């Protein structure tokens, strides 16, 4: 298992584990769905929506890894850095720093 001194050192590795466009798209879709579900839960003040957050977020991401990338998600080895990486990559998509 690789050790990383900090998230800045981890993020290039994280991106390398998401090399295929379809894997990155799956992550983007999953993160977008998570934000939509969170917005619905907040707007409706109904916490029952929250069970969908891990299902949609991890479900889409893991499909990206197992179906398209053919690798094991970094979540299994680096859960906290991986979660942060999901959201940094999401923002990088929105800013145009990462291409599909």
C-alpha distances in whole Angstrom, upper triangle without the diagonal:
4,7,10,13,15,15,17,14,12,15,16,12,14,17,16,14,18,20,22,25,26,22,23,26,25,23,26,28,26,26,30,31,29,31,34,33,33,36,38,37,38,41,42,41,40,36,37,35,32,30,30,28,24,26,27,24,21,24,24,21,19,23,22,18,19,23,23,19,18,15,13,13,11,12,10,7,9,13,15,14,14,17,18,17,20,23,22,22,25,27,26,28,31,31,31,28,26,28,28
4,7,10,12,13,14,11,9,13,13,10,12,15,14,13,17,18,22,24,25,22,22,26,25,22,25,28,26,25,29,30,29,30,34,33,33,36,38,37,38,41,42,41,40,37,37,36,32,31,31,28,25,27,27,24,22,24,25,21,20,23,22,19,21,24,23,19,19,15,14,14,11,13,12,8,9,13,14,12,13,17,17,16,18,21,20,20,23,25,24,26,29,29,29,26,24,26,27
4,7,9,11,12,9,9,12,13,11,13,16,16,15,19,21,24,26,27,24,23,27,26,23,26,29,27,26,29,31,29,30,34,33,32,35,38,36,37,40,42,40,40,36,37,35,32,31,31,28,25,28,28,25,23,26,26,22,22,25,24,21,23,26,26,22,22,18,17,16,12,14,13,10,9,13,13,11,13,16,16,15,18,21,19,20,23,25,24,26,29,29,29,26,25,27,28
4,5,7,9,6,6,10,11,10,11,14,15,15,18,20,23,25,26,23,22,26,25,22,24,27,26,24,28,29,27,28,32,32,31,33,36,35,35,38,40,39,38,35,36,35,31,31,31,27,25,28,28,24,23,26,26,22,22,26,24,21,24,27,26,22,23,19,18,16,13,14,15,11,9,13,12,9,12,15,14,13,17,18,17,18,21,22,21,24,26,26,26,23,22,25,26
4,7,8,6,8,11,13,12,14,17,17,18,21,23,26,28,29,26,25,28,28,25,26,30,28,26,29,31,29,29,33,33,32,34,37,36,36,39,41,39,39,36,38,36,32,33,33,29,27,30,30,26,25,28,28,25,25,29,27,25,27,30,29,26,27,23,21,20,16,17,18,15,12,15,13,11,14,16,15,15,18,19,18,19,22,23,22,25,27,26,27,24,24,27,29
4,5,5,6,9,11,12,12,15,17,17,19,21,25,26,27,24,22,26,26,22,24,27,25,23,26,28,26,26,30,30,28,31,34,33,32,36,38,36,36,33,35,33,30,30,30,26,25,28,27,24,23,26,26,23,24,27,25,23,26,29,28,25,26,23,21,19,15,16,17,14,11,13,11,9,12,14,12,12,16,16,14,16,19,19,19,22,24,23,24,21,21,25,26
4,5,5,6,9,10,10,12,14,15,16,19,22,23,24,21,19,22,22,19,20,23,22,19,22,25,22,23,26,27,25,27,30,30,30,33,35,34,34,31,32,30,27,28,27,23,22,25,24,20,20,23,23,19,21,24,22,21,24,26,25,22,24,21,19,16,13,14,16,14,10,12,9,6,9,11,8,8,12,12,10,12,15,15,15,18,20,19,21,18,18,21,23
4,5,6,8,10,10,12,14,15,16,18,21,22,24,21,19,22,23,20,21,24,23,21,24,26,24,24,28,29,27,29,32,32,32,34,37,36,36,34,35,33,30,31,30,26,25,27,26,23,22,26,25,21,23,26,23,22,25,28,26,23,25,22,21,18,15,17,19,17,13,15,13,10,12,14,11,10,13,14,11,13,16,15,14,17,19,18,19,16,16,20,22
4,6,7,8,9,11,12,14,16,17,21,22,24,21,20,23,24,21,22,25,24,23,26,28,26,27,30,31,30,32,35,34,34,37,39,38,38,36,37,35,32,32,31,27,26,28,28,24,23,26,25,22,23,26,23,21,24,27,25,22,23,20,19,18,14,16,18,15,12,15,14,10,12,15,13,11,15,16,13,14,18,18,16,19,22,21,21,18,18,21,23
4,6,5,6,9,10,11,13,15,18,20,21,18,17,20,21,18,19,22,21,20,23,25,23,24,28,28,27,29,32,32,32,35,37,36,36,33,34,32,28,29,28,24,22,25,24,20,19,22,22,18,19,22,20,18,21,23,22,18,20,17,16,14,10,12,14,12,9,12,11,7,9,12,10,8,12,14,12,12,16,17,15,18,20,20,20,17,16,20,21
4,5,5,6,9,10,11,13,16,17,19,16,14,18,18,15,16,20,19,17,20,23,21,22,25,26,25,27,30,30,30,33,35,35,34,32,33,30,27,28,26,23,21,24,22,19,18,21,20,16,18,21,18,17,20,22,20,17,19,17,16,14,11,13,15,14,11,13,12,8,9,11,9,6,10,11,9,9,13,13,12,14,17,16,17,13,13,16,17
4,5,5,6,9,10,11,14,16,18,16,14,18,19,16,17,21,21,19,22,25,24,24,28,29,28,30,33,33,33,36,38,38,38,35,36,33,30,31,29,26,24,26,25,21,20,23,21,18,19,21,18,17,20,22,19,16,18,16,16,15,12,15,17,15,13,16,15,12,11,14,13,10,12,14,11,11,14,15,13,15,18,17,17,13,12,15,17
4,5,5,6,9,10,14,16,18,15,14,18,18,16,18,21,20,20,23,25,24,25,28,29,28,31,33,33,34,37,38,38,37,35,35,33,30,30,28,25,23,25,24,20,19,21,20,16,17,19,17,15,18,20,18,14,16,13,13,12,9,13,14,12,11,14,14,11,10,14,13,10,12,15,13,12,16,17,15,17,20,20,19,16,14,17,18
4,5,5,7,9,12,14,15,12,11,15,15,12,14,18,17,16,19,21,20,21,24,25,25,27,30,30,30,33,35,34,34,31,32,29,26,26,24,21,19,21,20,16,15,18,16,13,14,16,14,12,15,17,16,13,15,12,12,9,7,10,12,11,10,11,12,9,7,10,10,7,9,12,10,9,13,14,13,14,18,18,18,15,13,15,16
4,5,5,7,10,11,13,11,9,13,14,12,13,16,16,16,18,21,20,21,24,25,25,27,30,30,31,33,35,35,35,32,33,30,27,27,25,22,21,22,20,17,17,19,17,13,15,16,13,12,16,17,15,12,14,13,13,11,10,13,16,15,13,15,15,12,10,13,12,8,10,12,10,8,11,13,11,12,15,16,15,12,9,12,12
4,5,5,9,12,14,11,11,15,15,14,16,19,19,19,21,23,23,25,27,28,29,31,33,33,34,37,38,38,38,35,35,33,30,30,28,25,23,24,23,20,18,20,18,15,15,17,14,12,15,16,14,10,13,11,12,11,11,14,16,15,14,16,17,14,12,15,15,12,13,16,14,12,15,17,14,15,19,19,17,15,12,13,14
4,6,9,11,12,9,10,13,13,12,15,17,17,17,20,21,21,23,26,26,27,29,31,31,33,35,36,36,35,33,33,30,28,27,25,22,20,21,20,17,15,17,15,12,12,13,11,8,12,13,11,8,10,8,9,8,7,11,13,12,12,14,16,13,11,14,14,11,12,15,14,12,15,17,16,16,19,20,19,17,14,15,14
4,6,8,9,6,6,10,10,9,11,14,14,14,17,19,19,21,23,24,25,27,29,29,31,33,34,35,34,31,31,28,26,26,23,21,19,20,18,15,14,15,13,10,11,12,8,8,11,12,9,7,10,9,10,9,10,12,15,15,14,15,17,14,11,13,14,11,10,13,13,10,12,15,13,13,16,17,16,14,11,12,11
4,7,9,7,7,11,12,12,13,16,17,17,19,21,22,24,26,27,28,30,32,33,34,36,37,38,37,35,35,31,30,29,26,24,23,23,21,18,18,18,16,13,14,14,10,10,13,13,10,7,11,11,13,12,13,16,18,18,18,19,20,17,15,17,17,14,14,16,15,12,14,17,14,14,17,18,16,14,11,10,10
4,6,5,7,9,10,11,13,14,16,17,19,20,22,23,25,26,28,29,31,32,33,35,36,37,36,34,34,31,29,28,26,24,22,22,20,18,17,17,14,12,13,12,9,9,12,11,7,6,10,11,14,13,15,17,19,20,20,21,22,20,17,19,19,16,15,18,17,14,15,18,16,14,18,19,16,15,12,10,8
4,5,5,6,9,10,10,12,14,15,16,18,20,21,22,24,26,27,29,30,32,33,34,36,35,33,33,29,28,28,25,23,22,22,19,17,17,17,14,12,14,13,9,11,14,12,9,9,13,14,16,15,17,19,21,22,22,22,23,21,18,19,20,16,15,17,16,13,13,16,14,12,15,16,14,14,10,8,5
4,5,5,6,9,10,10,12,14,15,16,18,20,21,22,24,26,27,28,30,31,33,34,33,31,30,27,26,25,22,21,20,19,16,15,15,14,11,10,12,10,7,9,11,9,6,8,11,13,15,14,17,18,20,22,22,22,23,21,18,19,20,17,15,17,18,14,14,17,16,13,16,19,16,17,13,11,8
4,5,5,6,9,10,11,12,14,15,17,19,20,21,23,25,26,27,29,30,32,32,31,29,29,25,24,23,20,19,17,17,14,13,12,12,9,7,9,8,4,6,9,8,6,6,9,10,12,11,13,14,17,18,18,18,19,18,14,15,17,14,12,15,15,12,12,16,15,13,16,18,17,16,13,12,9
4,5,5,6,9,10,11,12,14,15,17,18,20,21,23,24,26,27,29,30,31,30,29,28,25,23,23,20,18,17,17,15,13,13,13,10,8,11,11,7,9,12,12,9,9,13,13,14,12,13,15,18,19,18,18,19,17,14,14,15,12,10,12,12,9,9,12,11,9,12,15,13,13,9,9,7
4,5,5,6,9,10,10,12,14,15,16,18,20,21,22,24,26,27,28,30,29,27,27,23,22,22,19,17,17,17,13,12,13,13,9,9,12,11,8,11,14,12,10,11,15,16,17,15,16,17,20,22,21,20,21,19,16,16,17,14,12,13,14,11,10,13,13,10,12,15,13,14,11,10,7
4,5,5,6,9,10,11,12,14,15,16,18,20,21,22,24,26,27,28,27,25,24,21,20,19,16,15,14,13,10,9,10,9,5,6,8,7,5,9,11,10,9,11,13,14,15,13,15,15,18,20,19,18,19,19,15,15,16,14,11,13,15,12,11,15,15,12,15,18,17,17,14,13,10
4,5,5,6,8,10,11,12,14,15,16,18,20,21,23,24,26,26,25,23,23,20,18,18,15,13,12,13,10,8,8,9,6,5,8,9,7,9,12,12,11,12,14,14,14,11,13,13,16,18,16,15,16,15,12,11,13,11,7,9,11,9,8,12,12,10,13,16,15,15,12,13,11
4,5,5,6,9,10,11,12,14,15,17,18,20,21,22,24,25,25,23,23,20,19,19,16,14,14,14,11,9,11,12,9,8,12,12,10,13,16,15,14,14,18,18,18,15,16,16,19,21,19,18,18,17,14,13,14,12,8,9,11,8,6,10,10,8,10,13,13,14,11,11,10
4,6,5,6,9,10,11,12,14,15,16,18,20,21,22,24,23,22,21,18,17,17,14,12,13,13,9,8,11,10,7,8,12,11,10,13,16,15,14,16,18,19,19,16,18,17,20,23,21,20,20,20,16,15,16,15,11,12,14,12,10,13,14,11,12,16,16,17,15,14,12
4,5,5,6,9,10,11,12,14,15,16,18,20,21,22,21,19,19,15,14,14,11,9,9,9,6,4,7,7,5,6,10,10,10,12,15,15,15,16,18,18,17,14,16,15,18,20,19,17,17,17,14,12,14,14,10,11,14,12,10,13,15,13,14,18,18,19,16,17,15
4,5,5,6,9,10,11,12,14,15,17,18,20,21,20,18,19,15,14,14,12,9,10,11,8,6,9,10,8,9,12,13,12,15,17,18,17,18,20,19,18,15,16,15,18,20,18,16,16,16,13,11,12,11,8,8,11,10,7,10,13,11,12,15,16,17,15,16,15
4,5,5,6,9,10,11,12,14,15,16,18,20,19,18,19,15,14,16,12,10,12,13,9,8,12,13,10,11,15,15,15,17,20,20,19,20,23,22,22,19,20,18,22,24,22,20,19,19,17,14,15,15,11,10,13,12,9,11,13,11,11,15,16,17,16,16,15
4,5,5,6,9,10,10,12,14,15,16,18,17,16,15,12,11,12,9,8,10,10,7,7,11,11,9,11,14,14,15,18,19,19,19,21,23,23,22,19,20,19,22,24,23,20,20,21,18,15,17,17,13,13,16,15,12,15,17,15,15,19,20,21,19,20,18
4,5,5,6,9,10,10,12,14,15,16,15,13,14,10,9,10,8,5,8,9,6,6,10,11,10,11,14,15,16,18,20,21,21,21,23,23,21,18,19,17,20,22,20,17,17,18,16,13,14,15,12,11,15,15,12,14,17,16,16,19,21,21,20,21,20
4,5,5,6,9,10,10,12,14,15,15,14,15,12,11,13,11,8,11,13,10,9,13,14,13,14,18,19,18,21,23,23,23,24,26,25,24,21,21,19,23,25,22,19,19,19,17,14,15,16,13,11,14,15,11,13,16,15,14,17,19,20,20,21,20
4,5,5,6,9,10,10,12,14,13,13,14,10,11,13,10,9,13,13,10,11,15,15,14,16,19,19,20,22,24,24,24,25,28,27,26,23,24,22,25,27,26,23,22,23,21,17,18,19,16,14,18,18,14,16,19,17,16,19,21,23,22,23,21
4,5,5,6,9,10,10,12,11,10,10,7,7,9,7,7,10,11,9,10,14,14,14,16,18,19,20,22,24,24,25,26,28,27,26,23,24,21,24,27,25,22,21,23,21,17,19,20,17,16,19,19,16,18,21,20,19,22,24,26,24,25,24
4,5,5,6,8,10,10,10,9,11,8,7,10,9,8,11,13,11,11,15,16,16,17,20,21,22,24,26,27,27,27,29,28,27,23,24,21,24,26,24,21,20,21,20,16,17,19,16,14,18,19,16,17,21,20,19,22,24,25,25,26,25
4,5,5,6,8,10,10,11,13,10,10,13,12,11,15,16,14,14,18,19,19,20,23,24,24,26,28,29,29,30,32,31,30,26,27,24,27,30,27,24,23,24,23,19,20,21,18,16,19,20,17,18,21,20,18,21,24,26,25,26,25
4,5,5,6,8,8,9,10,7,9,12,11,11,15,16,14,15,19,19,19,21,24,24,25,27,29,29,30,31,33,32,31,28,28,26,29,31,29,26,25,27,25,21,22,24,21,19,23,23,20,21,24,23,21,25,27,29,28,29,27
4,6,5,5,5,6,7,6,7,10,10,10,14,15,14,15,18,19,20,21,24,25,26,28,29,30,31,32,33,33,31,27,28,25,28,30,28,25,24,26,24,21,22,24,21,19,23,24,21,22,26,25,23,26,29,30,29,31,29
4,6,5,7,8,11,9,10,13,14,13,16,18,17,17,21,22,22,24,26,27,28,30,32,33,33,34,36,35,33,29,29,27,29,31,29,26,24,26,25,21,22,24,22,20,23,24,21,22,25,25,23,26,28,30,30,31,30
4,6,8,10,12,11,12,16,15,15,19,20,19,20,23,24,24,26,28,29,30,32,34,34,34,35,37,37,35,32,32,30,32,35,32,29,28,29,28,24,25,27,24,22,25,26,23,23,27,26,24,27,29,31,31,32,31
4,5,8,10,9,12,15,15,15,19,20,19,20,23,24,24,26,29,29,30,33,34,34,35,36,38,38,36,33,33,30,33,35,33,30,29,31,29,26,27,29,26,24,27,28,25,26,30,29,27,30,32,34,33,34,33
4,6,9,9,11,14,15,15,19,20,20,21,23,24,25,27,29,30,31,33,35,35,36,37,39,38,36,32,33,30,32,34,32,29,27,30,29,25,26,28,26,24,27,29,26,26,30,30,28,31,33,35,34,36,35
4,5,6,8,11,12,13,16,17,17,19,21,22,23,25,27,28,29,31,32,33,34,35,37,36,34,31,31,28,30,33,31,27,27,29,28,24,26,28,25,24,28,29,26,27,31,30,28,32,34,35,34,36,34
4,5,6,8,10,11,14,15,16,17,19,20,21,23,24,26,27,29,30,31,33,33,34,33,31,28,28,25,27,29,28,24,24,26,25,21,23,26,23,22,26,27,24,26,29,29,28,31,33,34,33,34,33
4,5,6,9,10,13,13,14,16,18,18,20,22,23,24,26,28,29,30,31,32,33,32,30,27,28,25,27,29,28,25,25,27,26,22,24,27,24,23,27,28,25,27,30,29,29,32,34,35,34,35,33
4,6,6,8,11,11,11,13,16,16,17,19,21,22,23,25,26,27,28,29,31,30,28,25,26,23,25,28,27,23,23,25,23,20,22,24,21,20,24,25,22,24,27,26,25,29,30,32,30,31,29
4,5,5,8,9,10,11,13,14,16,17,19,20,22,23,25,26,27,28,29,28,25,22,23,20,22,25,23,20,20,22,20,17,19,21,18,18,22,22,20,22,25,25,24,27,29,30,29,30,28
4,6,7,7,9,11,12,12,15,16,17,18,21,22,22,24,26,26,27,26,24,21,22,19,20,23,23,19,20,22,20,17,20,22,19,19,23,23,21,24,27,26,26,29,31,31,29,30,29
4,6,5,6,8,10,10,12,14,15,16,18,20,20,21,23,24,25,24,22,19,21,18,20,23,22,19,20,22,19,16,19,20,17,17,21,21,19,21,24,23,23,27,28,29,27,27,25
4,5,6,6,8,9,11,12,14,15,17,18,20,21,22,22,24,23,21,17,18,15,18,21,19,16,16,18,16,13,15,17,14,14,18,18,16,18,21,20,20,24,25,26,24,25,23
4,6,5,6,7,10,10,11,13,15,16,17,19,20,20,21,20,17,14,15,12,14,17,17,13,14,16,14,11,14,16,13,14,18,18,16,19,21,21,22,25,26,26,24,25,23
4,6,6,5,8,10,10,11,14,15,15,17,19,19,20,19,17,15,17,14,16,19,19,16,17,19,16,14,17,18,15,16,20,19,18,21,23,22,23,26,27,27,25,25,23
4,6,5,6,8,10,10,12,14,15,16,17,18,19,19,18,15,17,15,17,20,20,17,18,19,16,14,17,17,13,14,18,17,15,18,20,19,20,23,24,24,22,22,20
4,6,6,6,9,10,11,13,14,16,16,17,18,17,16,13,14,12,15,17,16,13,14,15,12,10,13,13,9,11,14,14,12,15,17,16,17,20,21,21,19,20,18
4,6,5,6,8,10,10,12,13,15,15,16,14,12,10,11,9,11,14,14,12,13,14,11,10,13,13,10,13,16,15,14,17,19,18,20,23,23,23,20,21,19
4,6,5,6,9,10,10,12,13,14,15,15,13,11,14,12,14,17,17,15,17,18,14,14,17,16,13,16,19,17,16,20,21,19,21,24,24,24,22,22,19
4,6,5,6,9,10,10,11,12,14,14,14,11,14,13,15,18,18,16,18,18,14,14,16,15,12,14,17,15,13,17,18,16,18,21,21,21,18,18,16
4,5,5,6,9,10,10,10,12,11,11,8,10,10,12,15,15,13,15,15,11,11,14,12,9,12,14,12,12,16,16,15,17,20,20,19,17,17,15
4,5,5,6,8,9,9,10,9,8,7,10,9,11,14,14,13,16,16,12,13,16,14,12,15,17,15,16,19,20,18,21,24,23,23,19,20,17
4,5,5,5,7,9,9,10,10,10,13,13,14,17,18,17,20,19,16,16,19,17,14,17,19,17,17,21,21,19,21,24,23,23,20,19,16
4,6,6,5,6,8,9,10,9,12,13,15,17,17,17,19,18,14,15,17,15,12,16,17,14,14,18,18,16,19,21,20,20,16,16,13
4,6,6,5,6,5,6,6,9,11,12,14,15,15,18,17,13,15,17,14,13,16,18,15,16,20,19,18,21,23,22,21,17,17,15
4,6,6,5,6,7,8,12,13,13,15,17,17,20,20,16,18,20,18,16,20,21,19,20,23,23,21,24,27,25,25,21,21,18
4,6,6,9,10,11,15,16,17,19,20,20,23,22,19,20,22,20,18,21,23,20,20,24,23,21,24,26,25,24,21,20,17
4,6,8,11,12,15,16,18,19,20,21,23,22,18,20,21,19,17,20,21,17,18,22,21,19,22,24,22,21,18,16,13
4,6,9,9,12,14,15,16,18,18,21,19,16,18,20,16,15,19,19,16,17,21,19,18,22,23,21,20,17,16,14
4,7,9,12,15,15,16,18,19,22,20,17,19,22,19,18,21,22,19,21,24,23,22,25,27,25,24,20,20,18
4,6,9,11,11,12,14,15,18,17,14,17,19,16,16,20,20,18,20,23,22,21,25,26,25,23,20,20,18
4,6,8,8,9,11,12,16,15,12,15,17,15,15,19,19,18,20,23,22,22,25,27,26,24,21,22,20
4,5,6,8,9,9,12,12,9,11,14,12,11,15,16,15,16,19,19,19,22,24,23,22,19,20,19
4,5,5,6,7,10,9,6,9,11,10,10,14,14,14,16,19,18,19,22,23,23,21,19,20,20
4,6,5,4,8,8,5,7,10,10,10,13,15,14,16,19,19,20,22,24,24,22,20,22,21
4,6,6,10,11,9,11,14,13,14,17,18,18,20,22,23,23,26,28,28,26,24,25,24
4,6,9,9,9,11,14,13,14,17,18,18,20,23,23,24,26,28,28,25,23,25,25
4,6,6,6,9,10,10,12,14,15,16,18,20,20,22,24,25,26,23,22,24,24
4,6,5,6,9,10,11,13,14,15,17,19,20,21,23,24,25,23,22,24,24
4,5,5,6,8,10,11,12,14,16,17,18,20,22,23,24,22,21,24,24
4,5,5,6,9,10,10,12,14,15,16,18,20,21,22,19,18,21,22
4,5,5,6,9,10,10,12,14,15,16,18,20,20,18,17,19,19
4,5,5,7,9,10,11,13,14,16,17,19,20,19,17,20,20
4,5,5,6,9,10,11,12,14,16,17,18,17,16,19,20
4,5,5,6,8,10,10,12,14,15,16,14,13,16,16
4,6,5,6,9,10,11,13,14,15,14,13,15,15
4,5,5,6,8,10,11,12,14,13,13,15,16
4,5,5,6,9,10,10,12,11,11,14,15
4,5,5,6,9,10,10,9,8,11,11
4,5,5,6,9,10,10,9,11,11
4,5,5,6,9,9,9,12,13
4,5,5,6,5,6,9,11
4,5,5,6,5,7,8
4,5,8,8,10,11
4,6,8,10,12
4,5,7,9
4,7,10
4,7
4
